[in-house]
Amino acid sequence: MAGNLSDRDRRELVRAHNELNLAPVLPCSEFQYFHVVPIPGKGQGCRARTNISRGTCIHEEKPLFSVKRVEIGGMSPATRQRLTHELNRLRPDQYQQFLTLTCPGRSNDQDQERFEVNNFQMIIEDAGFSQQGVFLDAARFNHSCLPNAWFNWNPLLGDERRPAGRLTVYTVRNIQVGEEILVDYQNTNCYEGRITRRRNLHRDYAFNCNCDACGCRQRGHLSEERRAAMRAAEALRQANQGQHNGQRWNLRESILRLRELLDQEGIVYPQKATLSGELAEWYYREWGLKNPLNLDLNLRDLFLEASRARLKAEILCLGENSEEIRASLDATARM
């Protein structure tokens, strides 16, 4: 993307990097940041081979295969037929690698079950279908409701002449050597309470989550309190989407409260980036309305602060060469 950037965009990226204080790192293709080892109670998992700074791309991978899916929930006969087709296309050694992935054994159709618990979302199209892929190495990352890494499908990566896309994994905080690297399998449900999260994880992946947020120690109790406060703030945000002054002001306050709670909980993406973008939109709209109640707010500076917060979250979790970065850079140029 660097060749398509304006001078202003480059300055924004430099600013974001400086504010994030990201350390220069080796490309993940040149250094193995983690190794797959046995993890007590989890089978296998990924531990850091060295200290890793936040914002590091520790993994890129293309799919072993992928399947187009149109339904939500159980697998339809048409999708099962597509899965069979993709499995039949694998070489014998590739199929054997697929068989090494976790399978809970709750179904007679173990190929389908193994695919269901190991696939990653790649593409969600407006037409209503998604593409789900199996990534042999990325499938070894275990789950936490308080992840220290983030996975994302980036369709822009790959061969320069024909980018086929790659799954990327970025660290969202500093990780110590020997520490397990963990991602969130349910990354859109961070406001949910422990009981709901654990039930959904057991339903979808057949394990009981015992991460710090789901545990019964002090960290788990604090997490439960914060997530209850998140749900209350989210309900307030949803209830104040109207246009009169009181609703608009409550909307801003609920967004600020949600971002504060996410920071306290240590959750970076995608909620914080989305909320920062929504907050920037709020300042932009209020600036356009010339509302006298907001004359004491420096709307332009607040807009830039919120837009840059979104940009920094995306750089941290997705890297500069992503579609989301382009949209965020365009958004910061509006005022």
N, C-alpha and C positions, 0 to 999 in steps of 0.2 A: 504493500500500500504506500510505501514511502515515496515512490515516484509520482504519485497522484496528489500529494499534499501541498497545500498553499503554505506560504511563509507563516501565516497566522496559525495554521494547524500545527506546524512544526513547533512553534513557540508554545502552544498549549500543551503539546506532548512533553516538551522539555520541562515546562512548569510542573506538570503532573508527576513526572519522574522525580524531580527534585523534592517535591512535597511528600511523596511517598518514601523517599530515601531508599530507592531500590538499588541493590548492589549489582554490579556487572557480573553476569554468570555465563558459564559455557552453554552452548546449545545442547538440548537434551539428547540430540543425535550423537554428540561427542563425549558424553559423560553419563554413566549410569548412576543416578542419584539414589536408587533404592534397590533392594534385592528382595526376592520372594522367599519367605521362611515360614516354618510352622509357627502358628500363634495359638497359645493355649485356649481351648474352648471355642476356637473359630476355624480350625483347619489351617489354611494358609492365609498369609497376608503380606503386606509390604512394609519393610522397615527402612529408615533412612540409613544410607551408608556413610553419610557425612552430615555436618551441620548444613542446613538449607535455609536460605533467606526467603522471606515472603516475596511473592510475585515471581517466583522461579518456575519456568516451564520444566517440569521434571519428566514429562512423558508425552510423546506423540505416537499415534498408532492408526493404521488403516484397518478397516474391518476384515475379519476372516470371511464374512458374508453378511448380507443384510436382507431384510424382508419388508415388503410394503404391507402396511396394515391400515384397514379402514374402520375397524370396529373399536369400541371402548369396552374393556372388560375381557370376558372370555374369548378365546381364539375361534374365529369362524372357520367353517370348512374350507373356504377359499384361501384364507391365510395359511391354514395348515397345509394346503396343497402347495402354496408358494414356498413354505418352509421345507417341505419334502424335496421340491425341485432344487433349492439351494444346497441342501445337504447332499443330494445325489451328485452335485457338481464338484464337491470337494474331492481332493485326492485322498487315498486311504490314510496317509500320514496326517493330513489335516483333520479328517474325521476323528482319528484317534486323539488328536489334541483337543478337539471339541469335547470328547468323552471324558477328559480329565477335569472339566469344569464341574462345579458343585451341582448336585441334583438331589433335592430333598427326598425323592422316592415316594411322593404322595399319590402318584398317578401311574397307570399302566403305560402311558405314552411318555417315556422318559426323554426322548428327543425334544418333544414339545416343552416339557417341564424344564429341562436344562436350558432351553432357549429363553423361556419366560423369566427365569431368575438370574440370567446372566447378560441379557441384552441391554444396550444403552440407546436412549432416544437420539436419533440423528437429525431428522428433518420433520417438521410439522407444516404441512401445506394448507393454504386457505381452502383448497378443494375438499378438505376433511380427511386426508389420509396422512399417515406418518411413515417414516422409514426407521426401522430398528435394526441395530447391528450388533454382532458379537465380536468382542475384542479380547483376544486370549490373555494378554498381559493386564489390561485395565480391569478385567474381571476379577483380578486378585486383590484389588483394593477393597477393604472392608468398610462397613458403615459406621458412622457416628452422627447423632443429632447435633453435635458440636464439631463439625469437620474442621480439619486443618488444611484441606485441599479441595479443589473444585474441578469437576470435569465438564467439558463442553465440546460439542461438535462444531468444527470450523470448516466450512466448505471451501474456503479460500486457500487452504494449505495443500501441499503436494507438489507434483511436478509443475514447473513454471509454465510449460506450454499447455498442460492439461490438468489443472488442479482437481483432484478427485476428493479432496477433503481428508481431514485427520481428526481423531479424537484427541484433545489435549487435556492435560492435568496440570494445574497451577497450584502452588502453595499459597494459602491465604494468610498464614502467619509463619513466624520463624519456627523451624523444626529442628530438634536436637538429634545428633547421631544416635541411632538405635530406637528412636521413637517411631511408633507405628503411624503410617500415613493413612488418613481416613477421609472418605468422602460421604456426602449425604445422599442416600438413595431416594429420599422423599423431599427433594429440595424446594418444593413449592408449599410444604405443609408446616413451616417452622412455627406458626402461631399455635398449632394444635398442642393439647396437653399430653402428658406422658402416656396415659392409658390409651388414647386414640392413636398416637404414633406407634406404640408397641403393638397394638392390635393390627394396624395396617401393615407393619413390617412382617409380622408373623403370617398374615394372610398372603402377602405378595412374595415373601422370600423365605418363609419357614424358619425364622430364628427369633429368639427373644432378645431384644436390645437391652444391653446393660451398660450403655455408655454413661458418661458423667451426668448428662442431662436426664437420663432415665433411672439413675441410681437413687438410693434412699439416703445418701449422705447429704451433708449440708449443700454441696454444689447442686445436687438434684432438686432439693427443696427450693433453693434460690431460683433455679431455672424454671421450676413450675410456677412460682409466683410471678416471674417476669413474663412468662408466656400467657398467663391469665391476664396480665395488664396489657399485653399486646392485643389480645382478642378484644378487650374493652376499647382500646384505642382504634382498632380496625373497625369495630362496629360504629364508633363515632365518625370515623372517616367516611364510611359508607352512607351514613345517615345525613351527611352534610355536603351533598353534591349539588345543592341548589344554588340560586344566584343572588339571594338577598344578603345583606352585609353580615348578619349574624352567622349564617351558614358558611359563608366564604371564610370568615375568620376562624370558626371552629374547625373547618377543614384544614387550614394551615396548622393550627395548634395540634390536631390529631396526627398529622404527618410528622411534625417535629417530635412529638412524644414517641411515635413508633421508631423513628431513627435513633432516638436516645436509648430506647430499650434494646434495639438490635445491637447497638454498640456495647451496651452493658453485657449482653449475652454472648458477644463475640461472633455474631452472624454477619457476614459481609455481602453475600450475593445469593439470589438476585433481588431480594426484597429491598435492601438498602439502596441499590442502584435505581430500582423502579421508583421508590419513594422520592429520591433526590430529583429524578426527572420530573415527577409530578409536582414537587415543590417549585422547581424552576418554572414549570408551566404556570403555576399559581402566581408567581411574581410577574411573569410576562403578561398574564391576563390583567392583573391589577394595574400594571403600568399602562396598558392600553386603555383601561377604563378611566384613568385619571381620578381615582376615588379619593376625595378629600380626607377620608379617614386614614389613608395610608401616606399622607404627606410627610410624616415623621420617619418613614422607612426609606432607606436608600435602595430602591427597588432594583436598579441596575446591578449594584454590587451584590445584593442578595441573590439575584438571578444567576450571576456568574459563579458565586460560591456554590449554589446548589447544582448547577450544570457541571462544574468541575468536580464536585463530589461524585456525581454519577460517572464521569469520565475516569476518575481514579479507581473506583470500584471495578470498572470493566477492564482497565489495564491490569489491575492486580489479579483478576480471576480469568480473563480471557486472552490477554496479550494484545499487543498493538495491531497485529494483523488479523483483525476480526471485523465482521460486518457491523457489530454493535459500536465499535470505536468510530467508524465513519459517521454513523447517525449522531453520536454524542458530540463529535467535533462540529457537525453542521448545526446542532442545537445551540452550542455556545456562541455561535456567530450571529444569533438573532437580535441581540440588543447591543 
